[in-house]
Amino acid sequence: MTAAATAPSLEAGAGTVGPDPLAEKDTAHLLRLAGHGDEAALRAIVDRFDGLVWSVVRGFRLGDAQAADAVQTTWLRLVENLGTIRTPERLPGWLRTTAQRASIDAIRTTRRETQLDPDGTDLGAPENRAANRHDNEPEASAVRKERVAMVRRAVQELSERHQELLGLLVASPPMSYEEIGARLSMPVGSIGPTRARLLARLRTALEAADIHGLSA
């Protein structure tokens, strides 16, 4: 059973009809079954500990979409590590730690997004922080201008819809995922993954441009 195949069924209460015969089973038994691909057992684990995971995530005061992403990430990490959990009684602590890490990652991602200027330049990147400190130096200024131009060219190669999405993600004041989803008629849950793909695509384009420039 893969994480991707399991992800859609991790929503609390999905597909639950009547009493769950696994609800009374101990955690060790459920982990063994889930480790062998039993989705009903995984569902029982999620039902049992979903409140714990949500309580940890809510403590980080994330937005609704980011909180949901952190919870989903926590359960996906469990699916990926089912075969490595040898001490079932420690599962609550494992979930708590994993949820904390997922929440911290969500916060870091949000902070990183706010450091992107409208053309997609990562102002928090070490090379750009250094460029900002030396803007008065002709060589550093020329490098930064060229990099900004490269970013703009890479952004212009995206579809208009994706360009609009990136613009909304770096809007000031910041917009919530819910507001962006409403503006673009886009499912909130798809905004984060789409953003990640677009930024990865831009990074690849920039790396290719840098290599081309060095070899020219």
C-alpha positions as CSV (number, residue, x, y, z in Angstrom):
1,M,0.0,0.0,0.0
2,T,1.5,3.3,-1.1
3,A,1.1,6.7,0.6
4,A,-0.4,8.2,-2.5
5,A,-3.0,5.5,-2.7
6,T,-3.9,5.9,0.9
7,A,-4.0,9.7,1.0
8,P,-7.6,10.2,-0.2
9,S,-9.0,7.9,2.5
10,L,-7.4,9.6,5.4
11,E,-10.1,12.2,5.9
12,A,-11.7,11.6,9.3
13,G,-14.9,9.5,9.0
14,A,-14.5,8.8,5.3
15,G,-16.6,5.8,4.3
16,T,-17.6,4.9,7.9
17,V,-20.9,3.1,8.0
18,G,-22.2,1.7,11.3
19,P,-20.0,0.5,14.2
20,D,-16.4,-0.3,13.3
21,P,-15.5,-3.8,14.4
22,L,-11.9,-2.8,14.7
23,A,-12.6,0.1,17.0
24,E,-12.1,-2.0,20.1
25,K,-8.9,-3.7,18.9
26,D,-5.6,-2.7,20.6
27,T,-3.2,-0.4,18.8
28,A,-0.6,-3.1,18.3
29,H,-3.1,-5.3,16.5
30,L,-4.2,-2.4,14.3
31,L,-0.6,-1.5,13.4
32,R,0.1,-5.1,12.4
33,L,-3.0,-5.2,10.1
34,A,-2.3,-1.7,8.7
35,G,1.3,-2.8,8.0
36,H,0.0,-5.6,5.8
37,G,-2.2,-3.2,3.8
38,D,-5.5,-3.4,5.8
39,E,-7.1,0.0,5.1
40,A,-9.8,-0.6,7.6
41,A,-7.2,-0.9,10.3
42,L,-5.5,2.3,9.2
43,R,-8.9,4.0,9.3
44,A,-9.3,2.8,12.9
45,I,-5.9,4.2,13.8
46,V,-6.8,7.5,12.2
47,D,-10.1,7.7,14.0
48,R,-8.5,6.8,17.3
49,F,-5.7,9.4,17.2
50,D,-7.0,12.1,14.9
51,G,-8.0,14.3,17.8
52,L,-4.5,14.1,19.2
53,V,-2.9,15.1,15.9
54,W,-5.3,18.0,15.4
55,S,-4.7,19.3,18.9
56,V,-1.0,19.4,18.3
57,V,-1.4,21.2,14.9
58,R,-3.8,23.7,16.3
59,G,-1.3,24.7,18.9
60,F,0.8,26.2,16.1
61,R,-2.0,28.6,15.1
62,L,-1.8,27.7,11.4
63,G,-4.4,28.8,8.9
64,D,-7.1,26.2,8.1
65,A,-5.5,25.0,4.8
66,Q,-2.0,24.8,6.3
67,A,-3.3,23.0,9.4
68,A,-5.1,20.5,7.2
69,D,-1.9,20.0,5.2
70,A,0.1,19.4,8.4
71,V,-2.4,16.8,9.6
72,Q,-2.5,15.0,6.2
73,T,1.3,15.0,6.2
74,T,1.4,13.4,9.6
75,W,-0.8,10.6,8.5
76,L,1.1,10.1,5.3
77,R,4.3,9.8,7.4
78,L,2.6,7.1,9.4
79,V,1.7,5.2,6.3
80,E,5.4,5.5,5.1
81,N,6.7,4.2,8.5
82,L,4.2,1.5,9.4
83,G,6.8,-1.1,9.2
84,T,9.3,0.7,11.4
85,I,7.1,1.3,14.5
86,R,8.1,-1.5,16.9
87,T,6.6,-0.2,20.1
88,P,2.9,0.4,19.6
89,E,2.5,2.1,23.0
90,R,4.8,4.9,21.8
91,L,2.6,5.6,18.8
92,P,0.9,8.7,20.4
93,G,4.3,10.2,21.1
94,W,5.5,9.4,17.6
95,L,2.4,11.1,16.1
96,R,2.8,14.1,18.4
97,T,6.4,14.6,17.3
98,T,5.5,14.1,13.6
99,A,2.7,16.6,13.8
100,Q,4.9,19.1,15.4
101,R,7.5,18.7,12.7
102,A,4.9,19.0,10.0
103,S,3.5,22.2,11.6
104,I,7.0,23.7,11.8
105,D,7.6,22.8,8.1
106,A,4.3,24.6,7.3
107,I,5.4,27.7,9.2
108,R,8.8,27.7,7.4
109,T,7.1,27.4,4.1
110,T,4.7,30.3,4.8
111,R,7.6,32.4,5.9
112,R,9.6,31.5,2.8
113,E,6.6,32.5,0.6
114,T,6.5,35.9,2.2
115,Q,10.1,36.4,1.2
116,L,9.3,36.1,-2.5
117,D,9.1,39.4,-4.3
118,P,6.4,39.8,-7.1
119,D,8.6,38.4,-9.8
120,G,9.3,35.2,-7.8
121,T,12.8,36.1,-6.5
122,D,13.6,34.4,-3.2
123,L,14.7,37.4,-1.1
124,G,15.6,35.1,1.8
125,A,18.1,33.0,-0.2
126,P,21.7,33.5,0.9
127,E,22.9,34.8,-2.4
128,N,20.1,37.4,-2.5
129,R,20.7,38.5,1.0
130,A,24.3,39.0,0.1
131,A,23.3,40.9,-3.0
132,N,21.1,43.2,-1.0
133,R,24.0,44.0,1.3
134,H,26.2,45.0,-1.7
135,D,23.7,46.7,-4.0
136,N,26.1,49.7,-4.2
137,E,28.8,47.5,-5.7
138,P,28.5,47.6,-9.6
139,E,29.3,43.9,-10.1
140,A,26.9,42.7,-7.4
141,S,24.2,45.1,-8.7
142,A,24.7,43.7,-12.3
143,V,24.4,40.1,-11.0
144,R,21.2,40.8,-9.2
145,K,19.6,42.6,-12.1
146,E,20.5,39.7,-14.4
147,R,19.0,37.2,-11.9
148,V,15.8,39.2,-11.6
149,A,15.6,39.3,-15.4
150,M,16.1,35.5,-15.5
151,V,13.3,35.0,-12.9
152,R,10.9,37.2,-14.9
153,R,11.6,35.3,-18.1
154,A,11.0,32.0,-16.3
155,V,7.7,33.3,-14.8
156,Q,6.6,34.6,-18.2
157,E,6.9,31.0,-19.6
158,L,4.3,29.8,-17.1
159,S,0.6,29.8,-18.0
160,E,-1.4,33.0,-17.2
161,R,-3.3,31.1,-14.5
162,H,-0.1,30.0,-12.9
163,Q,1.4,33.5,-13.1
164,E,-1.8,34.8,-11.4
165,L,-1.5,32.1,-8.7
166,L,2.1,33.1,-7.9
167,G,1.1,36.7,-7.8
168,L,-1.6,36.0,-5.3
169,L,0.7,33.9,-3.2
170,V,3.1,36.8,-2.7
171,A,0.4,39.5,-2.5
172,S,0.7,42.2,0.2
173,P,-1.1,42.0,2.5
174,P,-0.9,38.2,2.4
175,M,-4.0,36.3,1.2
176,S,-5.2,33.1,2.8
177,Y,-5.5,29.9,0.7
178,E,-9.2,30.2,1.1
179,E,-9.2,33.7,-0.5
180,I,-6.9,32.5,-3.3
181,G,-9.0,29.4,-4.0
182,A,-12.1,31.6,-4.2
183,R,-10.4,34.1,-6.6
184,L,-9.2,31.3,-8.9
185,S,-12.0,28.8,-8.5
186,M,-9.3,26.4,-7.3
187,P,-9.6,23.7,-4.6
188,V,-7.8,24.9,-1.5
189,G,-6.1,21.5,-1.0
190,S,-4.4,21.8,-4.5
191,I,-2.9,25.3,-3.9
192,G,0.1,24.1,-1.8
193,P,1.1,21.2,-4.1
194,T,0.7,23.5,-7.2
195,R,2.8,26.2,-5.5
196,A,5.6,23.7,-4.8
197,R,5.6,22.4,-8.4
198,L,5.7,25.9,-9.8
199,L,8.6,27.0,-7.5
200,A,10.5,23.8,-8.4
201,R,9.9,24.5,-12.1
202,L,11.3,28.1,-11.6
203,R,14.3,26.8,-9.7
204,T,15.1,24.3,-12.5
205,A,14.8,27.0,-15.1
206,L,17.1,29.3,-13.1
207,E,19.6,26.6,-12.6
208,A,19.6,25.8,-16.3
209,A,20.0,29.5,-17.1
210,D,22.9,29.8,-14.7
211,I,24.6,26.8,-16.3
212,H,24.1,28.2,-19.7
213,G,25.5,31.6,-18.7
214,L,28.6,30.0,-17.2
215,S,29.3,27.9,-20.2
216,A,28.6,30.6,-22.8
